[in-house]
């Protein structure tokens, strides 16, 4: 296979790239060293066939956008129960030029030639569907159905019993930069929620290093409307959302147990957070503002330097310089996460700001990053596009 385009990639310890790996070399980029892999810009002669379950939603169409330029993946199956029998171009006119399979209902899907699937279905429906899939398939689930390791937590927060408890035992939480080694060998990956991604990427390294207190973690997160999905809902109508903002799910948002599960694991102790999500009048983008108490003797600069060191070789996570505030516009359409740390006016406290595109790093981009790892491909493959601006 000819090496046509150099795509920057994080080097993964353990040599998981045996199937498609070319020899890496070092490149200095963004004032940090990252690994580089030479990857063909053309489709492989025999691409890995993947399916997208729930292709008519926002996360499904984002996966189509990225896989269109992926040299090793080809879409051979797409499901959408309410759009079954239609072409993807009739559902998303901007995809009219793409040569893609006709949408089918999940019950009519043929998985015999598919090697991997992305599951973009609503929570509560995914468990039984995944339970019925062939056991040889690699699966990345973008719903919340396999994120909570304790099935009792799932029942409490999602209002129904877990229907695939045996599968839950093998599911790996897919926060790529934190669980890379486990993801490489996983068959089923639970892709993180968008809010948790913005919160966990800065907080997990800090809690692991005992640089912040476990108490009084206050989080306010702002999301674009696309985070609510594509289904018609009165609360998401233009006249309901435009020219105003409002908080929702106060104290009971379903991402709370996911956030606390991962922070508690990082701290090796129970962590409880105050989390308030807010809907913003924009299509896409997400910002989390996190207020923390620093450990005794720790400074804001200590927090920042630790995050810079932790993510130094990561392509998709950037700790911004000086007092530059992260902005959702500067990651829009990309798989990037921008982070910075600021001193609070209250002594001993710090403010951490983290931004992502909720549909990319908060969903489909991270899902593709995970499947790349699962299939032995450099994890940035298909994802090295620049953010959209303006």
Secondary structure per residue as TSV (DSSP state, phi and psi in degrees):
chain	resnum	aa	ss	phi	psi
A	1	X	-	360.0	127.3
A	2	X	-	-72.6	140.2
A	3	X	-	-91.5	109.2
A	4	X	-	-103.3	-37.0
A	5	X	E	-133.9	134.9
A	6	X	E	-86.7	118.9
A	7	X	E	-111.5	128.6
A	8	X	E	-70.6	142.2
A	9	X	E	-148.3	147.5
A	10	X	-	-69.3	136.0
A	11	X	-	-80.3	130.9
A	12	X	-	-104.0	121.0
A	13	X	T	-60.6	143.5
A	14	X	T	104.7	-6.1
A	15	X	-	62.6	51.5
A	16	X	T	-78.5	-4.3
A	17	X	T	-94.7	23.7
A	18	X	T	-60.9	-26.8
A	19	X	T	-73.9	-35.6
A	20	X	T	-131.7	9.6
A	21	X	-	-75.1	132.7
A	22	X	-	-103.7	165.6
A	23	X	-	-64.3	125.9
A	24	X	-	-78.2	154.9
A	25	X	E	-135.9	166.7
A	26	X	E	-93.5	138.5
A	27	X	E	-133.2	133.5
A	28	X	E	-88.1	116.9
A	29	X	E	-139.7	140.7
A	30	X	T	52.4	35.3
A	31	X	T	60.7	29.2
A	32	X	E	-148.9	154.7
A	33	X	E	-89.6	128.7
A	34	X	E	-127.7	157.6
A	35	X	E	-82.2	147.1
A	36	X	E	-119.8	134.4
A	37	X	E	-123.0	135.8
A	38	X	E	-83.3	122.6
A	39	X	E	-130.2	135.7
A	40	X	-	-61.9	141.5
A	41	X	S	-87.8	-6.4
A	42	X	S	-105.3	156.0
A	43	X	-	-63.6	140.5
A	44	X	-	-63.3	155.5
A	45	X	T	-58.8	-38.3
A	46	X	T	-127.2	81.5
A	47	X	-	-65.6	154.0
A	48	X	E	-68.6	124.9
A	49	X	E	-84.1	124.1
A	50	X	E	-121.9	154.7
A	51	X	E	-116.6	151.5
A	52	X	E	-122.3	112.8
A	53	X	E	-92.1	118.5
A	54	X	T	89.6	46.1
A	55	X	T	-76.4	-10.0
A	56	X	T	-90.9	3.1
A	57	X	S	-96.9	178.0
A	58	X	H	-64.7	-41.2
A	59	X	H	-69.5	-34.5
A	60	X	H	-63.7	-45.8
A	61	X	H	-70.0	-29.3
A	62	X	H	-66.6	-39.3
A	63	X	H	-62.1	-40.6
A	64	X	H	-60.3	-42.2
A	65	X	H	-59.4	-45.4
A	66	X	H	-74.7	-40.2
A	67	X	H	-69.9	-23.4
A	68	X	T	-57.1	-29.2
A	69	X	T	-109.9	16.5
A	70	X	-	-90.4	124.8
A	71	X	S	-72.5	-17.9
A	72	X	S	-114.5	-14.8
A	73	X	E	-107.1	142.5
A	74	X	E	-134.4	137.2
A	75	X	E	-85.0	120.9
A	76	X	E	-117.6	-4.9
A	77	X	E	-150.5	132.2
A	78	X	E	-139.5	131.2
A	79	X	E	-114.9	150.5
A	80	X	-	-166.6	98.6
A	81	X	G	-55.3	-43.7
A	82	X	G	-77.9	-14.0
A	83	X	G	-114.8	14.9
A	84	X	T	-55.6	137.2
A	85	X	T	91.3	-10.2
A	86	X	-	-95.3	157.2
A	87	X	-	-82.6	156.5
A	88	X	H	-66.6	-28.8
A	89	X	H	-66.4	-27.4
A	90	X	H	-79.3	-23.4
A	91	X	H	-87.5	-41.5
A	92	X	S	-126.9	93.4
A	93	X	G	-56.1	-24.7
A	94	X	G	-70.4	-9.1
A	95	X	G	-103.2	15.8
A	96	X	T	-62.1	-24.4
A	97	X	T	-83.9	-7.7
A	98	X	-	-83.9	135.0
A	99	X	-	-90.0	94.1
A	100	X	-	-131.0	156.8
A	101	X	-	-66.5	154.3
A	102	X	-	-66.9	143.8
A	103	X	-	-67.8	139.3
A	104	X	B	-130.5	162.7
A	105	X	-	-73.5	151.3
A	106	X	G	-56.5	-39.3
A	107	X	G	-65.9	-20.4
A	108	X	G	-101.3	4.0
A	109	X	-	-72.1	138.9
A	110	X	-	-106.1	112.2
A	111	X	-	-97.4	8.9
A	112	X	T	-64.3	-29.7
A	113	X	T	-109.6	7.1
A	114	X	-	-94.3	138.0
A	115	X	S	-98.6	-24.0
A	116	X	E	-153.4	153.9
A	117	X	E	-135.9	145.9
A	118	X	E	-100.8	128.5
A	119	X	E	-106.3	109.3
A	120	X	-	-112.3	37.9
A	121	X	-	-95.0	161.6
A	122	X	-	-64.8	150.9
A	123	X	T	-61.8	152.3
A	124	X	T	92.1	-25.0
A	125	X	T	-104.0	-16.9
A	126	X	H	-76.0	-36.7
A	127	X	H	-57.4	-49.3
A	128	X	H	-68.9	-35.4
A	129	X	H	-66.3	-47.3
A	130	X	H	-64.9	-36.3
A	131	X	H	-60.3	-28.4
A	132	X	T	-92.4	-0.3
A	133	X	S	-79.3	155.5
A	134	X	-	-56.3	140.9
A	135	X	T	-74.8	-8.9
A	136	X	T	-85.1	-8.4
A	137	X	-	-78.3	141.6
A	138	X	E	-85.1	135.9
A	139	X	E	-131.5	130.6
A	140	X	E	-115.5	116.7
A	141	X	E	-101.2	119.3
A	142	X	-	-89.4	-3.6
A	143	X	S	-82.9	-178.5
A	144	X	S	-91.2	5.3
A	145	X	T	-69.5	-18.6
A	146	X	T	-126.3	15.6
A	147	X	T	-79.4	-32.0
A	148	X	-	-93.6	117.2
A	149	X	S	-67.5	-30.6
A	150	X	S	-91.0	112.7
A	151	X	H	-66.7	-19.6
A	152	X	H	-70.4	-34.7
A	153	X	H	-63.8	-39.7
A	154	X	H	-60.9	-46.6
A	155	X	H	-60.5	-38.9
A	156	X	H	-67.9	-43.6
A	157	X	H	-90.5	-24.3
A	158	X	H	-108.8	-1.0
A	159	X	S	72.9	19.6
A	160	X	S	-157.7	152.9
A	161	X	-	-70.1	151.1
A	162	X	-	-71.1	135.4
A	163	X	S	-106.6	8.1
A	164	X	-	-147.7	58.6
A	165	X	H	-62.7	-32.9
A	166	X	H	-67.9	-39.3
A	167	X	H	-66.7	-34.0
A	168	X	H	-58.0	-32.9
A	169	X	H	-64.8	-27.9
A	170	X	H	-99.1	-7.9
A	171	X	-	-68.5	137.2
A	172	X	E	-109.0	131.3
A	173	X	E	-71.1	128.1
A	174	X	-	-96.9	42.1
A	175	X	-	-79.9	98.0
A	176	X	H	-56.4	-49.5
A	177	X	H	-66.6	-19.0
A	178	X	H	-98.3	-38.5
A	179	X	H	-115.3	29.6
A	180	X	H	-51.6	-48.1
A	181	X	H	-63.7	-38.9
A	182	X	H	-70.4	-36.5
A	183	X	H	-64.4	-36.5
A	184	X	H	-54.1	-38.6
A	185	X	T	-103.6	8.0
A	186	X	-	-81.6	152.5
A	187	X	S	-98.5	-34.3
A	188	X	E	-125.6	120.2
A	189	X	E	-114.8	130.2
A	190	X	E	-91.7	104.5
A	191	X	-	-66.6	134.0
A	192	X	-	-65.2	159.2
A	193	X	-	-71.7	163.7
A	194	X	H	-68.8	-48.5
A	195	X	H	-58.6	-50.4
A	196	X	H	-56.5	-36.1
A	197	X	H	-60.6	-45.7
A	198	X	H	-66.2	-28.1
A	199	X	H	-88.2	-42.4
A	200	X	H	-74.3	-35.4
A	201	X	H	-57.5	-43.7
A	202	X	H	-80.3	-35.2
A	203	X	H	-82.0	-35.8
A	204	X	H	-58.2	-48.8
A	205	X	H	-62.2	-34.9
A	206	X	H	-71.1	-39.7
A	207	X	H	-70.6	-37.9
A	208	X	H	-61.0	-33.2
A	209	X	T	-91.0	3.9
A	210	X	T	57.4	36.4
A	211	X	-	-90.2	-14.9
A	212	X	B	-128.5	155.4
A	213	X	-	-71.5	157.5
A	214	X	S	-86.5	-12.0
A	215	X	S	-103.0	163.5
A	216	X	-	57.8	42.5
A	217	X	E	-90.7	113.6
A	218	X	E	-112.5	125.6
A	219	X	E	-129.0	128.1
A	220	X	E	-121.5	123.5
A	221	X	E	-120.7	138.9
A	222	X	E	-116.3	133.2
A	223	X	E	-130.0	145.7
A	224	X	-	-69.9	161.4
A	225	X	G	-67.9	-24.2
A	226	X	G	-61.6	-19.5
A	227	X	G	-62.9	-18.9
A	228	X	G	-86.6	-1.3
A	229	X	-	90.7	179.9
A	230	X	S	-98.6	-7.9
A	231	X	S	-64.3	145.9
A	232	X	-	-70.8	120.0
A	233	X	-	-137.5	136.4
A	234	X	G	-56.4	-42.2
A	235	X	G	-64.5	-18.2
A	236	X	G	-102.7	5.4
A	237	X	S	-63.1	153.1
A	238	X	H	-55.2	-46.8
A	239	X	H	-68.7	-19.9
A	240	X	H	-83.1	-30.2
A	241	X	H	-100.9	-37.8
A	242	X	T	-66.5	152.6
A	243	X	T	58.2	33.7
A	244	X	-	-173.5	163.7
A	245	X	-	-131.3	154.0
A	246	X	E	-154.0	146.9
A	247	X	E	-88.6	153.5
A	248	X	E	-149.1	166.7
A	249	X	S	55.7	32.4
A	250	X	T	-64.9	122.7
A	251	X	T	70.4	-11.1
A	252	X	T	-130.0	22.2
A	253	X	-	-66.6	141.8
A	254	X	T	-71.3	-9.7
A	255	X	T	-83.0	-9.6
A	256	X	H	-58.5	-50.6
A	257	X	H	-64.8	-30.0
A	258	X	H	-67.0	-44.6
A	259	X	H	-61.9	-48.9
A	260	X	H	-68.2	-33.9
A	261	X	H	-58.9	-48.6
A	262	X	H	-74.7	-36.0
A	263	X	H	-69.0	-37.6
A	264	X	H	-65.0	-39.1
A	265	X	H	-64.0	-42.2
A	266	X	H	-64.7	-38.3
A	267	X	H	-87.4	-11.9
A	268	X	T	56.9	34.8
A	269	X	S	-163.6	155.4
A	270	X	-	-64.2	129.1
A	271	X	-	-122.9	129.9
A	272	X	-	-118.6	134.4
A	273	X	E	-119.9	157.5
A	274	X	E	-97.8	118.2
A	275	X	E	-129.5	123.7
A	276	X	E	-128.1	111.1
A	277	X	E	-89.0	146.8
A	278	X	E	-133.5	135.0
A	279	X	E	-89.5	129.9
A	280	X	-	-109.7	150.2
A	281	X	S	-79.5	62.3
A	282	X	S	-142.9	158.0
A	283	X	S	-72.1	-46.0
A	284	X	S	-146.7	158.4
A	285	X	-	122.3	152.2
A	286	X	E	-152.8	136.8
A	287	X	E	-131.6	133.8
A	288	X	E	-115.8	128.7
A	289	X	E	-108.1	117.3
A	290	X	E	-117.7	120.7
A	291	X	E	-106.7	122.4
A	292	X	E	-129.2	154.7
A	293	X	E	-92.4	124.6
A	294	X	B	-76.7	151.4
A	295	X	-	-66.0	155.6
A	296	X	T	-53.8	131.8
A	297	X	T	82.6	-1.9
A	298	X	-	-95.7	140.1
A	299	X	-	-110.3	167.0
A	300	X	H	-59.4	-40.0
A	301	X	H	-63.4	-33.9
A	302	X	H	-62.0	-44.0
A	303	X	H	-60.7	-47.4
A	304	X	H	-64.5	-44.4
A	305	X	H	-66.0	-35.5
A	306	X	H	-65.8	-43.2
A	307	X	H	-65.0	-40.0
A	308	X	H	-62.0	-42.2
A	309	X	H	-67.3	-40.6
A	310	X	H	-63.9	-39.2
A	311	X	T	-104.7	16.4
A	312	X	T	-56.7	-39.4
A	313	X	T	-100.9	10.0
A	314	X	-	-89.4	131.3
A	315	X	S	-73.5	-35.9
A	316	X	S	-98.8	-6.4
A	317	X	E	-118.0	122.6
A	318	X	E	-124.9	126.2
A	319	X	E	-91.6	118.6
A	320	X	-	-73.5	153.7
A	321	X	S	-80.6	158.4
A	322	X	T	51.6	-135.3
A	323	X	T	-104.1	27.7
A	324	X	-	-68.5	123.5
A	325	X	-	-84.6	130.7
A	326	X	-	-59.5	144.9
A	327	X	-	-134.6	131.5
A	328	X	G	-61.5	-30.4
A	329	X	G	-60.9	-28.4
A	330	X	G	-86.5	-0.8
A	331	X	T	-122.2	2.2
A	332	X	T	-59.9	128.5
A	333	X	T	81.6	-2.3
A	334	X	S	-113.8	171.1
A	335	X	S	-93.4	19.7
A	336	X	-	-86.9	155.4
A	337	X	E	-129.5	124.9
A	338	X	E	-108.3	134.8
A	339	X	E	-132.3	145.6
A	340	X	E	-150.7	161.5
A	341	X	E	-125.3	136.7
A	342	X	E	-133.1	151.1
A	343	X	E	-74.9	137.8
A	344	X	-	-81.9	159.6
A	345	X	S	-70.5	-21.5
A	346	X	S	-83.6	121.3
A	347	X	T	-55.4	138.6
A	348	X	T	85.7	-0.7
A	349	X	E	-116.4	154.5
A	350	X	E	-131.5	153.8
A	351	X	E	-114.7	123.2
A	352	X	E	-110.9	129.7
A	353	X	E	-117.6	133.2
A	354	X	E	-136.1	131.8
A	355	X	E	-129.2	147.3
A	356	X	E	-146.3	170.1
A	357	X	-	-87.4	118.8
A	358	X	T	-62.2	-25.8
A	359	X	T	-87.7	-12.9
A	360	X	I	-109.2	-85.5
A	361	X	I	-61.5	-27.3
A	362	X	I	-84.7	1.0
A	363	X	I	-161.8	-96.2
A	364	X	I	-68.3	-37.5
A	365	X	H	-63.6	-46.7
A	366	X	H	-65.2	-33.7
A	367	X	H	-63.6	-42.6
A	368	X	H	-68.4	-39.4
A	369	X	H	-55.9	-42.2
A	370	X	H	-68.9	-44.3
A	371	X	H	-67.4	-35.2
A	372	X	H	-53.2	-49.2
A	373	X	H	-61.0	-44.1
A	374	X	H	-63.2	-29.9
A	375	X	T	-97.0	6.1
A	376	X	T	76.6	31.6
A	377	X	S	-114.5	144.6
A	378	X	-	-49.1	130.3
A	379	X	T	-69.9	-14.9
A	380	X	T	-88.9	0.4
A	381	X	T	-58.7	126.2
A	382	X	T	81.8	-0.7
A	383	X	T	-119.1	2.0
A	384	X	-	-88.2	36.5
A	385	X	-	-83.4	150.7
A	386	X	-	-75.2	153.0
A	387	X	-	-61.0	155.0
A	388	X	-	-86.5	125.8
A	389	X	-	-152.4	137.1
A	390	X	-	-77.7	360.0
